């Protein structure tokens, strides 16, 4: 057996130590791992070979924002965490809860946090600031309306009924693909960069809800139109027809009234800067969804 020099031995020990550290702390915790973005983040991490732990109330790893006793087991050994906060980052209690979680994560050795936030909403700013704690690189992803709201979210029933009733007027939105959000999140969770960052994730073009409905109609052959209503009547309908609590209906009414005032009617190049490609286009999404039969019912 060849004898190693002291330099070779030191180099080998350093390499083994680095590899051991990487093996020990590659787990990524995904909170909201069954949601639109969370499950896409978890899937991409798994396919890239990263151990993934999904924290949820009823999952294999119990996690409850209202029960801090569940936080440490979920964070154990996690190098990074993706946070899709429930019920909403705009909730008045979100900032305090997220600050406590971020501090706990730092204590447990988690070094990266990625928070899904809302674009153009001042009420989300305290939650964004809350995850920026010493010792942790925090990335905030501000997103607009997802493409997927039309095929797996609150607007799908409207597509199936032929009328998308929503309080958006003729405002143009930079609709964004949840797949793009997930890819940016994975880059932030696993990439080489460090430090606090904020990205505004948009699609490549602005569309009104009426234009989105027209594109869906063209791809599916279904009669689909957009019906604008006031935020007040929409919030009342959520309470009356869908059983939402009065306080949640009032919260959503105020949120829609401010969020859908045109403040987000501009594009960014953050997807291209992070991923090196253009963001997905709504027309491509509509064609894929139509081929998948999601609007055939």
C-alpha positions in Angstrom: 0.0 0.0 0.0 1.5 3.3 -1.0 2.3 5.7 1.8 0.6 9.1 1.7 2.5 12.2 2.2 1.3 14.6 4.9 -0.1 17.0 2.3 -2.0 14.2 0.6 -3.4 12.9 3.9 -4.5 16.4 4.9 -6.2 16.9 1.5 -8.0 13.6 1.7 -9.2 14.3 5.3 -10.4 17.7 4.3 -12.3 16.2 1.3 -13.8 13.5 3.5 -14.9 16.1 6.1 -16.5 18.3 3.5 -18.3 15.3 1.9 -19.5 14.2 5.4 -20.9 17.7 6.1 -22.7 17.8 2.8 -24.2 14.4 3.4 -25.3 15.3 6.9 -27.0 18.6 6.0 -28.6 18.3 2.5 -32.2 17.7 3.7 -34.7 20.4 2.6 -37.8 21.0 4.6 -40.8 21.9 2.4 -43.7 23.6 4.3 -46.9 23.6 2.2 -45.5 20.7 0.3 -48.9 19.6 -1.1 -49.8 23.1 -2.4 -49.4 24.5 -5.9 -45.8 25.6 -5.4 -44.7 23.3 -2.6 -45.4 20.1 -4.3 -43.5 21.3 -7.4 -40.6 22.4 -5.2 -40.5 19.0 -3.5 -40.7 17.1 -6.8 -37.8 19.1 -8.3 -35.6 18.6 -5.2 -36.3 14.9 -5.2 -35.5 14.5 -8.9 -32.2 16.4 -8.3 -31.2 14.0 -5.6 -31.9 16.1 -2.5 -33.6 14.5 0.5 -36.9 16.2 1.0 -39.0 16.4 4.2 -42.6 17.6 3.7 -44.1 19.2 6.9 -47.8 19.2 7.2 -50.5 18.7 9.9 -51.4 15.2 8.6 -48.2 14.2 6.9 -45.4 11.9 7.8 -43.6 14.8 9.5 -46.3 16.6 11.6 -46.0 20.3 11.3 -48.5 22.9 12.6 -47.8 26.7 12.6 -50.0 27.0 15.7 -48.0 24.3 17.6 -44.3 25.3 17.9 -43.5 21.9 19.5 -43.8 20.5 16.0 -41.2 22.8 14.5 -38.0 21.3 15.9 -38.6 17.7 14.7 -39.4 19.1 11.2 -36.2 21.2 11.2 -33.9 18.5 12.5 -31.0 18.2 10.1 -32.6 20.4 7.5 -30.1 22.6 5.6 -32.8 24.7 4.1 -36.6 25.3 4.2 -39.2 26.4 1.7 -42.1 28.2 3.4 -45.6 28.6 1.9 -47.2 30.1 5.0 -50.8 29.2 6.0 -53.2 30.8 6.1 -51.5 33.8 4.3 -48.4 35.9 4.6 -50.7 38.9 4.9 -52.4 37.6 8.0 -51.9 39.9 11.0 -50.2 37.2 13.0 -48.0 35.9 10.2 -44.9 38.1 11.0 -44.7 37.0 14.7 -45.0 33.4 13.9 -42.5 33.5 11.0 -40.0 35.4 13.2 -40.2 32.7 15.9 -39.9 30.0 13.3 -36.9 31.6 11.6 -35.1 32.1 14.9 -35.8 28.4 15.7 -34.5 27.4 12.3 -31.3 29.4 12.8 -30.8 27.7 16.2 -31.2 24.3 14.7 -28.6 25.0 12.0 -30.8 25.7 9.0 -29.0 28.1 6.8 -31.4 29.0 4.0 -35.0 30.0 4.1 -37.1 30.7 1.0 -40.5 32.4 1.6 -43.3 32.6 -0.9 -44.9 36.0 -0.7 -47.3 38.2 -2.6 -46.3 40.8 -5.1 -47.5 44.4 -4.5 -49.0 43.8 -1.1 -47.8 46.0 1.7 -49.4 43.8 4.3 -46.9 41.0 3.3 -43.8 43.2 4.1 -43.7 42.4 7.9 -43.7 38.6 7.1 -40.9 39.1 4.6 -38.8 41.0 7.1 -39.6 38.4 9.8 -37.6 35.6 8.1 -34.4 37.7 7.9 -32.6 36.6 11.0 -28.9 36.5 11.7 -27.1 33.4 10.4 -29.7 32.6 7.8 -29.7 33.5 4.1 -33.3 34.5 3.4 -34.9 34.7 -0.1 -38.3 36.1 -0.7 -40.3 35.2 -3.8 -43.0 37.8 -4.6 -45.5 36.2 -7.0 -48.5 37.4 -8.9 -51.5 35.4 -10.0 -50.6 31.8 -10.9 -51.5 30.3 -14.3 -52.6 27.3 -12.2 -55.4 29.3 -10.5 -57.3 28.5 -13.8 -56.9 24.8 -13.8 -56.4 23.7 -10.1 -57.4 26.8 -8.1 -60.3 29.1 -7.4 -61.0 30.0 -11.1 -61.3 26.4 -12.4 -65.0 26.2 -11.6 -65.6 29.4 -13.5 -63.9 28.0 -16.6 -66.0 24.8 -16.4 -69.2 27.0 -15.9 -68.2 29.2 -18.8 -68.1 32.4 -16.7 -65.0 33.5 -14.8 -66.5 35.8 -12.2 -63.8 37.9 -10.5 -63.2 41.4 -9.2 -60.3 42.3 -11.5 -61.9 44.8 -13.9 -59.7 45.3 -16.9 -56.5 45.4 -15.0 -53.5 43.7 -16.7 -51.7 41.0 -14.7 -48.3 39.4 -15.3 -49.7 35.9 -14.8 -46.9 33.5 -13.7 -46.3 29.8 -14.0 -46.1 28.0 -10.6 -43.4 25.8 -12.3 -41.2 28.9 -12.7 -41.7 29.8 -9.1 -40.7 26.3 -8.0 -37.5 26.4 -10.1 -36.5 29.7 -8.7 -37.1 28.4 -5.2 -35.0 25.3 -5.8 -32.2 27.5 -7.1 -32.4 29.6 -4.0 -32.5 26.5 -1.7 -29.6 24.7 -3.3 -27.5 27.2 -5.2 -24.1 28.5 -4.4 -25.2 32.1 -3.7 -25.7 33.4 -0.2 -27.3 36.5 1.3 -30.7 38.0 1.5 -32.5 38.4 -1.8 -36.0 39.4 -3.0 -37.3 38.3 -6.4 -40.5 39.4 -8.2 -41.6 36.5 -10.3 -43.7 37.3 -13.4 -44.6 35.8 -16.7 -43.4 37.2 -20.0 -46.4 39.3 -20.8 -49.4 41.2 -19.3 -52.9 39.9 -19.7 -56.3 41.0 -18.5 -58.6 38.3 -17.1 -60.8 38.8 -20.1 -57.8 38.0 -22.4 -56.9 35.0 -20.3 -60.5 33.7 -20.7 -60.3 34.2 -24.4 -57.1 32.2 -24.7 -58.6 29.4 -22.6 -61.7 29.4 -24.8 -59.6 29.2 -28.0 -57.6 26.3 -26.7 -60.5 24.3 -25.4 -63.3 25.1 -27.8 -65.4 25.9 -24.7 -67.4 29.1 -24.4 -65.5 30.9 -21.6 -65.9 34.6 -20.8 -64.8 36.9 -18.0 -67.5 38.6 -15.8 -66.1 41.5 -13.7 -67.7 42.2 -10.3 -66.8 44.4 -7.4 -64.6 43.1 -4.6 -67.4 43.6 -2.2 -69.9 41.4 -4.1 -67.2 38.8 -4.7 -66.3 38.6 -1.0 -70.0 38.4 -0.1 -70.4 35.5 -2.5 -67.4 33.6 -1.0 -69.2 33.8 2.4 -72.6 33.1 1.1 -71.9 30.3 -1.4 -68.7 28.8 -0.2 -69.1 29.0 3.6 -66.1 31.2 4.3 -66.1 32.9 7.7 -67.2 36.5 7.7 -63.8 37.8 8.8 -62.1 35.8 6.0 -64.5 37.2 3.5 -63.8 40.7 4.7 -60.0 40.1 4.5 -60.2 38.8 0.9 -62.5 41.7 -0.1 -59.9 44.2 1.1 -57.0 42.2 -0.4 -58.6 42.0 -3.9 -59.6 45.7 -3.8 -55.9 46.6 -3.3 -54.1 43.9 -5.1 -56.1 44.3 -8.3 -55.7 48.0 -8.8 -53.0 47.8 -11.5 -50.0 48.1 -9.1 -48.6 44.8 -10.6 -49.1 45.8 -14.2 -45.4 45.6 -15.1 -42.9 42.8 -15.9 -39.6 41.8 -14.3 -36.7 39.8 -15.7 -36.0 37.9 -12.4 -36.9 34.5 -13.9 -34.4 35.0 -16.7 -31.7 36.3 -14.3 -32.0 33.3 -12.0 -32.7 30.5 -14.4 -31.1 31.8 -17.6 -34.2 31.4 -19.7 -37.5 33.2 -20.3 -40.5 32.5 -18.1 -43.2 30.2 -19.3 -46.0 31.7 -21.4 -49.7 31.6 -20.6 -50.6 30.3 -24.1 -48.3 27.3 -23.6 -49.8 26.5 -20.2 -53.3 26.7 -21.7 -52.4 24.3 -24.4 -50.9 21.8 -22.0 -53.8 22.0 -19.6 -56.3 21.6 -22.4 -54.5 18.5 -23.7 -54.5 17.1 -20.2 -58.3 17.2 -20.1 -58.5 19.3 -16.9 -61.3 21.4 -18.4 -63.1 18.6 -20.1 -65.5 18.0 -17.3 
